[in-house]
Amino acid sequence: MRYVGMQTQIQRNNQLSLLLLLLFPLIILATVWAFLALVDLADVSYYNEFGEPVHELNVQVVNAHFLGAFPWVIGGVLLWFVIAFFTNTAMIRQATGARPLLRKENPRVYNIVENLCMTCNMDMPKINIVDDPQLNAFASGIDKNSYTVTVTTGLLNLLTDEELAGVLGHELTHIRNHDTRLLITSIIFVGIVSTVMGAVVRILYDMFLFGGGSRRSNSKSGSNGAGIIVVIAIGAVCCAVAYFFTLITRFAISRRREYMADAGGAELCGNPLALASALRKISDNLGLDKVDREDVAQLFIIHPDEMSTGLLGFINSLFSTHPDTERRIKILEQF
């Protein structure tokens, strides 16, 4: 694996974050145009001499509707990002069940984080905790006011000070490298694309199933039957598009960031073997596996799906944002 410096990693993450922000409105606009085109195409334009319905795409009509929807789409995208910017921390806390950890509850964690922050000359992030007897940790946030390191109660109870310092150093490196900013951007990106796709399918289903096809057929049962077929086809296309762009964001989040964070954590704590030992303990007793949001699970130091076995584990490994844990441990043990 070719060595990449921290400044290079930060620059790459900033570029990817900007790319996702630019792609987001373009993909939404393309989805809206495709939605309008499919609706227009599903309509019966006229009946031929044999009484058979003929479907034709009227591009001028589609473009006219699209131009009317354009400002609403752009406004919705901007509104979504403003809301996400101010609520991403609360969203992640709700998805994981995290809460703020007070210094008096666990001064040990605060002391370790403060020492690590002084070592790398960075501001102290917030510290959250999840009441989970198993082990995991993650960093989140997009700026100094929202940067947060979250740990489980199991992690604090089962790791030594040296192992905990390695894990916390790993998470602090994610913050220093702007990995968390990229991850939060991808979470927002995937979330709104999935939401739009779901809304498109629901609208089409209501439109075709409950009488939206008056021009398509004089028979209500025939209209409903044709409508269901069209909905299934359009729904399949929309789901495929949503899945495709979800994969793009996964590949954009390079697995290299985990190796970089491991190296940074080992450097900060001064003991690569301690971080390797912590990763082994976490993989043997993995926490936060009940979190059902795949986008949020990308933040974890070890992804729960990575520990799957058999065919499911192989498929997950192909599209995982995390490298194999055993490989990470072996690299740390070679430091």
N, C-alpha and C positions, 0 to 999 in steps of 0.2 A: 504493500500500500504506500503510495507516494505521500511524503510529508507535506502538509499544508499548514502554514503559519496562521496564528490567530487573526491577524489583520486581514489576511486573504479570506478566511472563513467568514469574518464579519462582513466584508465587502460582498461576498457571494450571497449571504443570507439577505442583506439589504436589497440586492438586485432581484433576488427571487421574490421577496415581499412586494417590491414595486411591480414586478411582472404580474403577480397574482392580482394585485389591485387594478391593473390596467385590463387584464383579461376578464375580470369579473363582469363589468358592465357590458363588454362586447358579447360574452356568452349569454347573458340574460337577454340582450336585445336580439340575438340570433334565435334564441328559444322562443321569444314572443313572435318574431316573424314566422318561424316554422309553425307555431301554434295557429296563427291566423291563416297561413297557407293551407294547412291540413283541414281546418274548418271549412274554408272556401272550397277546397277540392272535394270534400265529402258531400257538399251540396249538389243537387241535380241541376245542371245548367239548362238542359232542355231534354226533350224526348225525341228520338229519331223516328224515322218513318215506320219502324216496326214496333213503336211504343216502348222501346227500351230506354232507360235513363242514361244520359251521357254526362260524365263528370269532366269539367275543364277548369283549369286554374286560371283565374282572372288576376293577373299580376297587378294591374292598375288598382283594382279594388283592395287587394291585400296591402299594397304600398300606402294607399290612402288611409286605411285603418291603422297601419303601422306608424305613420307620421302623427296620427292623432294620439296614439299610445306612447310615443317616444318620450315626451316630457314627463309623463307619469312614471315611466319605467326608470328614467334617470333620477327623478326625485325619490322614488322608492329605494333605489340603490344607495343614494347618499344618506337617506334617513336610516337605512339598515346599518350602514357603517358607523354613523354617529351613535346609534343605540348600542351597537356591539362594542364600540370604543369605550363607552362608559359602563357597560354591564358585563364585559367578558369575565371579570374577576368573580362577580356574583354568580354567573352562569357556571363556571368551573366549580365553585364551592358547592353549588346545588347539585351538580352532577356527581360529585365525589363524596359529598357529606362532610366537607372540611369546615373547620372553624378556626378563628384566631387562637394562637397559643400565647398565653401570657408568660412573661419572664418568671413570675413567682411560681408558675406551675412546673416549669422545667428550666431552671437557670443553666443547666448543663448544655442544652442545645444552643441557647443564646451565646454562651461563652465560646463554644466551638465555632459558630458562625461568625461572631465578631473577630475572633483570631484569624480565621480564613480570609475575611474581608480586608483586614489590615495587611495581611500578607500580599494580597493582590491589588490593594489600593482601590477598592470599590465600595460603593455605598451599601449599607446594611439593608437587605430586603426584609419584607414582612415574613413572618413564620406562621404557617397554619398546621393544624394537625387533624388527622382522620382517626376516629375511634375504631380501629380495625386491628385485631390481635395478630394479623399476618403482616408481611413486610412489603413496603414499596415506598417510593418517593418521587416527586416531580417538581419542576420549576414552571412558573407561568408568569404572564405579564407582558406588557408592550412598552412600558416606560418606567422611570424611576419611582413614580407614584404607585404603580401596580405590580412591580416585580415581587414575586412571592415564592418561597420554598415551602413545600408541603411534605410532611412525613406522617407515617402511621404510628400508632402507639406501639404496635408490635416491633417496628424498626427500632424505636428508642429502647425498648425493653430487652431486645435480644442481641444488639450490636455493642461491641466494645467502643470506647472513645475513639480509638484509631480507625476502626471500621466506619463509624458514624462520620468521622471527619472526611474520610474518603468519599462517602456517598454525598455529603453536603458539598464537598469541593466539586464533585461531578455536576451537581445541580447549579452551583454558582457559575461554573464554566459555561453552562448553557445560557445563562443570563448575560455573561460577559461577551459571548460570541453572537448574541442577538438571535440565538436559536428559538427562544420563546416567542419573539416577535413574529418570526416566520411561521411558527406552529399556530399561533393564535390567528394569524391572517388566513391560514389554510382552513382552520376550524370554521371561521366566519364564511369563507368562500364555499366550502362543501355544504355547510348548513343551509345557506340561502339557495344554492342550486337545487338541493334536494327538496327544499320547501316549495320552490317554484314548480318543479316537476310534479310534485304531489298535487299542487293546486290545479295544474293543467289537466291532469288525469281526472280529478274530481269534477271540474267544470265540464269537461267533455262528457263524462259519464252522466251527469245531470241533464246536460243539453240533449243528448241522444236518447236517453232512456225514458225521459219524462216529457216527451212531446215536442222536442226541439226540431224534429225533422219533418215539419208539415209540408215542405216543398219537395221532400224526397220521395214520398209515396202516399197514395191515397189510403193505403191500408195501415192501420195503427200497429197491428201485430208485425207486419212486414217492416215498418219503420223501426220498431223497437228491436227486431232481430238484426237488421242491418246496422242499427246504431251500436248494439253491443259488440258486433264484430269490428266495427271501426274503432270503438273505444279500446278494445283489446289490442288492436294493431298500433294505435297511436300511443297507448300506455306503454307497450313494449318498447317502442322507439324512444319515448321520453326516459324510461328507466335505463335503457342502454346508454343514452347520452349522459345521464347523471352519473352512471357507474364509470363511464369512460373518463369524465373529468375528475371524478374522485381518484381514479388511478393516476391521472396526471399529477395531481397534487401530492400523492404519495411518493411518486418517483422524484418530484421536485425536492422533497424533504430527504436529502441524501442520508444514507446510513453512516456516511463519514462523520456526521455530527456527533454520533455516539462515541466513536473512537476518539474524536477530538476532546469530548467531554471527559472520557476516561483518562486520557493523558493529562488534561488540565487538573482533574481531581487528584490524580496520583502526585502531580507536581505540587499542588497546594498542600496536601496533607503530608507529603514527604515520605509516603509509604505505599508504593504500588501494591504490595502483597496484601495490605489491609483492605484496599478497595476490592481486590480479587476475592478475598475471603468474604467480604460483604455481599458481592454479587452472587457468590455460591449460596450463601445463606438465604438471600432473597429468592433465588430461583427454586430453592427447596421448600419455601413456605411463602408463596407469592400472594400478596394482598391486593386489594382493589379490583379483584377479578369479577366483582358483582356490578361494576360500572358498565352500563349497557350502551354508552356512547363511544363508538369506535374512534371518533375524531378526538375526544378528550383522552382516550387511552393511549394515543400517540405520545402524550407528554411523559408517561411513566418511565422510570429508569429501566424497567423490564416490562415489555408488553405482555399482558396476560395470554393473548392468543399464541405468542411465541412458544409457550410451553405445551401447546397441543401436540398430540402424537398421531401417528398414522397418516392417512391421506389428508385429513384436515390440517395437520401440522405442516405437511409439505406444501399445500396450497397457500397457507398463511405465510410461510417463509418466502414464497415467491414475491409477494406484494407487501411484506412487512417493512415498516420504517425503521426497525431495529435489527442490527446484525445478531448472529447467533451468540448467545451468552457464553458458551464454552469457548468460543474463539476469542471473545473479549477477555475472558479470564486468562487464557494462554498468553495473550499479548502482554497483559499486565505482569504476569509472572516472569516474562523475559526482560523486564526493565532492568 
